[in-house]
Amino acid sequence: MTSHPATPSRNLNYLRRALPGWRVAFFGSLLWAMAMGASALVNLLLDNWVTPDKIRTVSLLFASGGALAFPVGVFAARLVSLARGPEVAFASAMVCLAAATIGLTAGLYALQYRSYYAEWHAPVFTLTWGFQLAFTMAVALYQFVVLGIRLYFPLGFIALAAVSLWFAQQRR
């Protein structure tokens, strides 16, 4: 079996094949945003959270993270599973969509967290500011992992399994 050298056009074609169509990206993002926002909303309501404003803010944060994550996660899953079986497609959808959703939602949370503490930080682009930015973002990401991921269970996990099944059944 001979191996063909990777050319830029072959790599570009491979990336193009992995891109989801605009309908999948758009409507999938809307549905995924609603599922992630609903997952957070239900958990917060069941926990008797503090105020409706805070519940709305956190639910919108999870919905926004889901909307941004869906096309990224589907692209990554398609990239990993091109020309492979449905088992690989299912696993790649589970891992890539979960990682994109958690990562982008945590990133949005960290940006909001950083904007809250920015008032007490040193002037922009100083060494002290750089350390404050890095540590504030790290603390926010840690805090999201510890406190935020639980808001995805059980509804977010059920949605992830359903989308992964749908993804595995698609022709590639």
N, C-alpha and C positions, 0 to 999 in steps of 0.2 A: 504494500500500500504506500503510495507516494503522498507526501504532504505538499500542499501548495503553499507558497509563502503568502503571508497576509499582506494584502495590498490595501492602501487607503480606501479605494472604492469598495472592496469587499467588506471592510470594517464598517464603512458608512452604510452599506446596504444592510448589514446585520443590525445596526442600530435603528435604521428606518423600519425594518420588519418588527422590531420590538416596541415601537411607538404605538400606543393605543389610539384608536380612531377618536375623532373629536366628540362623537356621540357618547362613546364609552367614558371618555374622560370627563365630559361635562355632566351627563346624567349620573354617572357613577359617583362623581364628587358631591353632587347634591344629595344623593341617597346616603352616601357614606357620612357626610356631614350631619344629616338628620339622625342617623343611627348613633353616631358618637355623641352628639349633643343630647339625644334622648337617654343614652346610657348614663351620662353624667347627671342629667336632670333627675332621673328616677332614683339614683343612689342618694343624691343630695336631699330630695324630698323624703325619702325613707329614713334618712339620718336626722330629720328635723333640723336642717341647717338654719343658720342665724337669720338672714333676711332675704326677702325676695330679690333684692338688687344683687346681692352676692351670688345667689343661686343662678340668676340670669347671666351674670358675668362669667362664671365658671362654665356654665353650659355653652355659652357662645364661644368661649375659648376652645373647648373640646370640639365644637362643631367646626370652627375655623381650622383647627389642626387637622381634622378629618378631611375637610374640603381640599386643603393643600396637599395632604398626604396621598389621597387616592391615586391621582395620575402618576405620582412618583413611585408609589408602591407597585402599581400595575406595570409600569414600564420596567422596573427592576425585576419583577417576577417574570415578565415576558422575556427579558434578556437572559435570565438564568434558565428558563424552561424551553426556549426555542428548539424545535425538532426533538423533543423528549416526550416521554410518556405522561399520562395523566397523574401518576403518583408524584412525579417530580414537579408537575405544574401545581398540584395541590399544596405540596410542601413549600414550594417557592412563594406561592401566594400567601400562605400563612405567615411565613417568616418576613418576607419583604413588606407586606402590607402592615403587619404589626410593628415592625421596626420603623417604617416611615411614619405611621400614625403616632406612635409614642415619641419618636424623635422630633417631629415637627411640632407637635403639641407642646412638648417640653421646651422646645426652642421659643415658641410664642410665650409660654409662661415665664421663661427666663428673661425675655425682653421686657415683659410687663413688670416683672420683679425688679429688674435693673432700672427701669424708668422711675419706679417709686423711690428707690434709694439714691438716684442720681443727684438729688438736691443736696445730699450730704457728702458727695464725693469731691475730690480735688479737681482743679481745672483740667479741661479736656486735653488729652495727648501728653500729659506729664507722666513720669514714671510711676508716681503714686496712683494716679488715675488708672493706669494700665493694670497695676496690681489689684486695685479695688474692683475694676471691671471683671478681671479674670476670676477673682474669688467670689464676687457677687453672683456671677453666672454659674460658677461651679456649685455654690450653695443652692441656688434656685433649681438647678438640674437635679441635685441630690434630693431636695425637698419634693420635687415632682415625682421622682421615682418612689420615694417612701410614701407620700400621701396621695398622689394623683393617679397612679396606675390602678388602684383599687376601684376607681370610678368606671373602669372599663368592664368590670365583672358584675353580673353574668351576661348582660345584654350585648356589650361590645364583643365579647368572646363568641357569643352565638352568631352575631352578624359576621364576624371574621370567618367562622366556619362555613357559613352560608355563601359568602362571597368567594371563598377558596374553592368550594364545590362548583360554583358557577364557572369560575376561572378554569378549573381542571376540565370542564366539559367543552370549553371553547376550542375550535379548530385553530391550530397554529401552523 
